[in-house]
């Protein structure tokens, strides 16, 4: 019985990976990062760029003038300590660091929220970068000695469309235990 269930679940996972999932008219594929121990669904017409700093999901170009591309990024950072306090207790330190690194961006809001099952801190900033008005939504999730940073960077003119895609992706984010 256990063996049949295992085969069935494996088959369902393969079908899911091959065909993606659909939500609000978008079709999604699953991305699994075994090095950084997470998985997430992303729109199947987006491209994926991965390097030592993390992974970036880039929106499909609508035309040749469609620059810069909207993107969603995920980075895993190893912490020098075990994060055993609630994420809210790190909020002041996180915001201070963001302001120091990007003084031309303004903090619009900070919120506690859940990403899938994980407590998270959301920081929204806005500003002008290379003549374009941008909004950046960054999510911080702590897990033992790791921090996951997930963000979306979009021109303010496309904010609503990509905020929705980002939130759909967030609902699928899962930290995969390395055993």
URPE-V706160 format. One record per helix or strand. SS is the DSSP state (hx for helix, st for strand). FROM is the first residue (numbers start at 1). TO is the last residue. Records with the same first field share a line. If there is no record, write none. Layout:
SS->FROM-TO  FROM-TO
//
This chain:
hx->2-19  87-101  156-170
st->21-23  26-33  38-43  47-51  54-58  71-78  106-115  118-129  132-143  146-155  174-175
//
